Amino acid sequence: MDFEDVIYEVEGGIARITINRPERQNSFRSLTLDELTSAFEAAEEDPAVGVVILTGAGDRSFCAGGDISEMGELDPTVGRDFLGKCLKLSNTMRAMSKPIIAAVNGYCLGGGHEINAMCDLTIASDKAVFGQTGPSVGSAPVWGGTQLLPRLIGEKKAREMAFLCYRYSAEEAERMGLANKVVPAADLMDAAEEWADRILEMSPQSIKLTRTSMNFASDLLYPSFMHGREMLALAYGSEELTEGMKSFEEKRKPDFRRFRK
């Protein structure tokens, strides 16, 4: 498929979707979200595809979240449209009948970390780094972070990740339940393909039924995603979010303390 921000490849029953913006740490802009959605839709519609591997180009980042250069320019109206694209992508991923394996290479942060949470399985490079970034840049992790992370790693640890915005190694992520397996960086794609091949040995009907059933309880959280969209959209253009985005681009610590005076 002819994409600008995404590479879509199919071979041997495996669809490989690669976020191809290494010069921007594979962060996503509106176009990236649209293309990712189209790529997942193509994988779902292709009867020859039985499993998807999602990864990032290069070895520095899986996905570092939303592209600050675009997000910093959003106002509530445009921001709502941007978040609508996020919702369309996550809904497409969640509704698929085929498992998604995240092959995490390097930084997996913010919205990129939430994309990882939406995948069924995660194999991480030993160089991978996981974490949420929302409050550190004036945003909030309401695109899966507040909904799915507590189910994956427990309420207390999810709140730690969301409130403190620390970063965690691949080994820590595996212990927490954010990753299933950690492998040397050079072996990452081989390990992901090994698991994908194993899934292809299974009954596709059974895999679909199992995935649908496992998603049942978390599917009930959909209203929270919608509420999160509306709340976060209203924050776009605010002084706090602007300070967070500008500080990130200027590579300085944000001054949020002044908003408490």
Stockholm file with secondary structure:
# STOCKHOLM 1.0

chainA/1-261         MDFEDVIYEVEGGIARITINRPERQNSFRSLTLDELTSAFEAAEEDPAVGVVILTGAGDRSFCAGGDISEMGELDPTVGRDFLGKCLKLSNTMRAMSKPIIAAVNGYCLGGGHEINAMCDLTIASDKAVFGQTGPSVGSAPVWGGTQLLPRLIGEKKAREMAFLCYRYSAEEAERMGLANKVVPAADLMDAAEEWADRILEMSPQSIKLTRTSMNFASDLLYPSFMHGREMLALAYGSEELTEGMKSFEEKRKPDFRRFRK
#=GR chainA/1-261 SS CCCSSEEEEEETTEEEEEECCGGGTTCBCHHHHHHHHHHHHHHHHCTTCCEEEEEESSSSEEECSBCHHHHTTCCHHHHHHHHHHHHHHHHHHHHCSSCEEEEECSEEETHHHHHHHHSSEEEEETTCEEECCGGGGTCCCTTTTTTTHHHHHCHHHHHHHHHHCCCEEHHHHHHHTSCSEEECGGGHHHHHHHHHHHHHTSCHHHHHHHHHHHTHHHHTTHHHHHHHHHHHHHHTTCHHHHHHHHHHHTTSCCCCGGGGC
#=GC SS_cons         CCCSSEEEEEETTEEEEEECCGGGTTCBCHHHHHHHHHHHHHHHHCTTCCEEEEEESSSSEEECSBCHHHHTTCCHHHHHHHHHHHHHHHHHHHHCSSCEEEEECSEEETHHHHHHHHSSEEEEETTCEEECCGGGGTCCCTTTTTTTHHHHHCHHHHHHHHHHCCCEEHHHHHHHTSCSEEECGGGHHHHHHHHHHHHHTSCHHHHHHHHHHHTHHHHTTHHHHHHHHHHHHHHTTCHHHHHHHHHHHTTSCCCCGGGGC
//
